Amino acid sequence: MNLKRQQGYVFRLTPTAAQDSLLRQFVGCSRLVWNAVLSENAFRYAAGDPLPIGRKSFCARLLDLKAKYTFLKDAHSQPLQQTLNDLVKAYERAFDPKLAAALPTLKKKHDAQGIPVSAGLPSREQARATTEDRLDRLSV
């Protein structure tokens, strides 16, 4: 039997005041995108309009939101796009009869929230190579 082990790392950050403010801004922008797209879909669903649920239609909505809210242009696009991917997955789970999950709900400011940060982080292989290089330098 061939089992694959998936491993992840969780880090607790201690940002400076400026970094904390920036991270809160990113989380707020992500929450705004989630809630805006979710609200529009709920309104269309109640009106009987078929829902275009997919990454392509959600990304088009993100462009509209960036035009409406100029501060969204300052936020990195990767967390916002990942938020849309998460919303697509939530809708897919909700409409999958095998899973019978509930429809996605609005995100609230005081609930635990986060954003994915993947850009610029080394992969496991890169980190291992860097560690091996350091060990080689120490042993020489």
N, C-alpha and C positions, 0 to 999 in steps of 0.2 A: 504494500500500500504506500502510495506516494502522497505525503501530506506537505502542503506548503504552509509555512509559518509567516504570518504577516505581522510586522512589528512597526510601531509608531513611537514617536517621542512627544512628550508634552513638556513644555518649558514654561516657567513662570518668569515673566519679565518684570524688571523694576525700572521703568522708563523715567526719564527726567520729566519735569513739568511740561516742557515744550513737546516732547515726544508723546506724553500722555494726552495732551490736547489734540495732537494730530491723530493718534489712534482712536480717540473718541469721535473725532470728525469722520474717520473712515467707517467706523461702526454705525454712526448715525446715517451716513450716506447709503450704506448697504441696507439698513432698515427702511429708509425712505424708498429705495428702489423696490424692495420686496413688497412693502405695503401698497405702493402706488399701482404696481402691476396686478397684485392680488385684488385690490379694490376695483380696478377696471374690469377684471375678469368676473368678479362677483356681480357687478352691475350688469354686464352683458349676459351673464347666465340667468339673472333674474328677469331680464327683458326678453329672454327666449332666443337671443342671438347665439349662433354656434361659436364655441370658444376655439380660437386658433392657439392651441397649446403646443408650443414648440420653441426651441431655442431661437430659431430665425425670427419668429414674430415677436418674441420677448426682446431680442436685441434691437429690433426696430423701435420698440417702445422705449428702450433705454436711450436711443438717440433723441427721441421726442422729449424725454425727461431732462436730458442734458441741455436741450435748447430752452426748456422752461425754467429749470433751476441751474443757473450759471455756476454755482458752487460745486456741482457734480463734476464739472470739467477739471477741478483741482484734485479730485480724488483719483487714485489709481484705478484703471479700468479693470484690472484682473480681479480684485475682490467683488466688484460690481457684476462682472460677467459670471463669476462663480456663484453669486447670489441668485442670478437668473437660472443657472444650471441646477441649483438646489431646488428652486421653485418648480422647474420642469419635472424633476424627479419626484417632488411631493405630489404634483398633479398626476403623474403616471402611477404612483402608488395608490392614490385615492380612487382612480378609475380602473384599477386592476381588480377584477372580481376575486382573484385568488388571495389577495392581501387584505381587502376590505378595510383599508385605512381611511381615516377621516380626511376631509378636505383641508388644505393648509389654512392656517389662521394668521391673523395680523401679528406682527412682532411689536412688543411693548418696550418702552425705554428702560423700564426697571427690571426686566427679565435678564437672565444671564445670556450674554451674546458675545460673539467673536467674529473674526474674519479670518479667512485662510491667507497665510503669508507664505508663498512658495517661491516667488521670484528672488533670485540672488542667493538662495540657500543651496549649499552644495548637496549633491546626491550622496548616497551612502558610499558609492565607489570613490567619489572625489574626496570625501572626508577620510576614507581609509587610506587613500594614496597620500594625502597630506600628512596623516599621522605616521605612515611608514617613512616618508621623507624626513620628518622630524626625528624619528628614531635613528635613521641612518646617519643624520648629522650628529646626533649625540654619541653614537658608537664610534665614530671616526676619530 
